[in-house]
Amino acid sequence: MRILTVGFSDEYVKELEKELEKYFICIVDNAKDMYDATNFTDFRHYELVIIVDEGVKFSLERYVNEVKKKKSETKIIILSSNTKAQSAFFDLGVDDVVYHHCEHPDLIAARVLSNMRHLFGTQVNIEKLVIDIANKKIEYDEKIVSLNGKTFDILAYLALRKQRVFSKDEIINALWEEPEYVSDNTVEVAINQIRKRLKSILGFQVIHTVRRRGYKFSY
């Protein structure tokens, strides 16, 4: 999962990232302000954006609209000290509001979990197939399947979002620190490795190509 934080100090983001990694395979980008955030969301896909309220309603409203227009599934959490502005934030289209957050990155991580619970999982269990995300281990009928690095991350990413189709661009944006420097061919090679390894053990494919759209996990 790729997350964008807006308005945090680098030190706070590091603490938050430690907390989030307890729950998710994730990459966190940090934007200094709304203007900087726009540069990130113009070129990268995010499943979650966490914003420290700057008190400028117009810029926040415009930014929320831009994010939701680009990808309606993107969740937006606002962090604010203004307890009277909750209804106004929800009217803008944000998904959650958190107060008094400054000393509690674990609280933010817990709220992220509550909003992104559908993507959380330390294991994917489907009949005889077990994908142990926390330990990066795959078993099928008690046989070990060896997958490492990004090949494992791609499998876990798709398995947690089973039946949904993802383009190569979305996969790259979610799993590489600097997606701009990664080619589509990198994903194709990794997908072929996953298919080859899994088919040798399972006897069938779980990663399917949807023509002109991308890939999906289907067991």
N, C-alpha and C positions, 0 to 999 in steps of 0.2 A: 504494500500500500504506500502510495506517495502522498505526503502531507506537506502543506505549506503553512508556516507560521508567519504572522505579520505583526511587527512591533515589539518583538521580544529581544532581550539581550542574548548574545551568543552563549553566555554562560547558562542562562535559564534554559535555552533550547537544548543544550547538552544534557542537563538534568532531566528535562522532559523526555528526551529521546531514550534515555536509560530506562525510564518508567514504561514508555510505550513498547520497548523491545521485549518486555515481559509478556506482552500480549500478541504482538504482530511482527511479521517481517515487514519492516517499513524503512522508507527513506524520508528524511525531513529536510526541506529547504526553508531558509529563514529570510524573509524580506524585511527591510528596515521600516517601510511605511507603505501606504496604499499605492503610491506611484511605483515604487519598486515591485510591489506585489503584482501589479498589472503586467510588468515585464516578464515575470515568471509565468503567469497564467496565460499569456499570449502564446507561449511556446511549449508549455508542459501541461500534462493532464494530471489533475489531482482528485483523489477521492474524498479528501477532507481539507478544509481551510480553517485555521484557528486565528482569530483576529483580536488584538488588543484595541479596544475602542479608543479612538483619538478625539471623540467628541465632535466630529464634523459630519453631520448627518448626510449632507449631499454626496460627499465622496464615498461614504460607506454604502449609501443606497445605490449609487451608480455601479460601484464595484460588485456588490451582491448580484445585481441584475446581470452584469457581464459574465460572472462566474456561472450562474444558473442557466444563462442562455447558451453558453458553450457546452455545458454538461449538466443537465438537470439533476443527475444523481449525486452530484458533489454535495457533501454535507458542509455546513458552515456553522462554526461555534464562535460566539462573541464573548470576550472577557471584558467585564466592565465593573467600575466601582459605583456606577449610577443605578441604584436599586429601583428608581422610579421609571426607568426607561425600558423595562422589560417588554411591555406590550408594543412599544414603538419598534423595538428590534425584531420581534416576531412579525410585525406588519411588513417589515422590509423583506421577509422571506428567509431569515436565518432559522436554523434548526434547533439551536440550544443557546442558553445564556448562562454564564458562570460569573459569580461575584466573589470578591475577596480571595483571589487566586494567587496573589503574588508570592506567598511563602509555601505554596502547596502544589508542586508539579505532580505529585501523586494523585491529587484531586482531579487535576485536568486529565490525567491519563485514565482515571476511572470514568470520567464523563465521556471521553473519547470511546472507551469500551462500550458504554451504554448506547452510544449513537451508532457504533460500527460493529455491534455484536454479531451481525450476520457475516462479517468477514473474519471474526476471531475464531481461532482454533489451534490447539496444540497438536491435534490429531484429526485426520480424516479417516473414518472407518466405513468401508463399504464392502459388506460380505467378507470375503477372504483378504481383501486389500486393505492394508494399513499404511497410511502416510504419516509418519511421526515428524511433524514440522519442527517441534522444539529440538529434537535430536538429529534432524536431517537424515532420517532413516526410512527405508521402504521395505515392507514385507508383503509377500503374497503366499498364502497357504504355508506360512512359516519359512518360506524361502526369501533370502535377502536379495533385493535389487539394488545394484550400485549406481547411484547418480550423485554427482557432486556439483558444487558451485551454482552457476546460473541455470543449469539444466534442472537441478532439483527445485530451485526457486520458481521457475516457470511452471513446473508441474504442480507445486503447492499452490501457487497463485491461481491457476485455472481450476484446480480441484476444490478450493474454497469457494469458488464462484461458479460451480458446476451448472451446465446448461446455458450459460451466458456466453455470447461470442465476443472475442476480443481481437482487435486488429493488431498487427505487428507493432504499430506505433504506440498503442496503448500499453502493450507488454513492455516495450523498451522504456517508456516513460515511468512505468511503475517500479521497475527493477534495476535500472542502471543509474548511477549517481549523475552522470553527464550524458543524457540520452541523445543529445545533438551529435555526438561523435560515434554513435552506434548505428550500423547499417541494418537494413531489413534482413540481409543474408545471415547475420548473426543469429537471429531468432529462428530462421529456417533450419540452420545447422543444428541448433539446440533441440528443436522440435523433432527432427529426424533422429537424433541420439536418444531422446526419450522414447520415441516409438520403437526403435530397434531394441532397446534394453527391456522395455516392458513386454513387448510381444514375445521375446524369447522366454519369458517366465510365465506370463498370463496366457499367451496363445492368441490374444486379440488386442485391438487398439482401444485406448481410452481418450486419446487426443484426436479430434476429428477436424478436418478442414471444411469450413463453410465458404463456398466459392465467392470470391470478391469481397468477403467480409472479414475473415480471419480464422481463429481457432476456438474450439470449446472442449471442455472435459465432459465426457459422457460415458458412464460405466454401464 
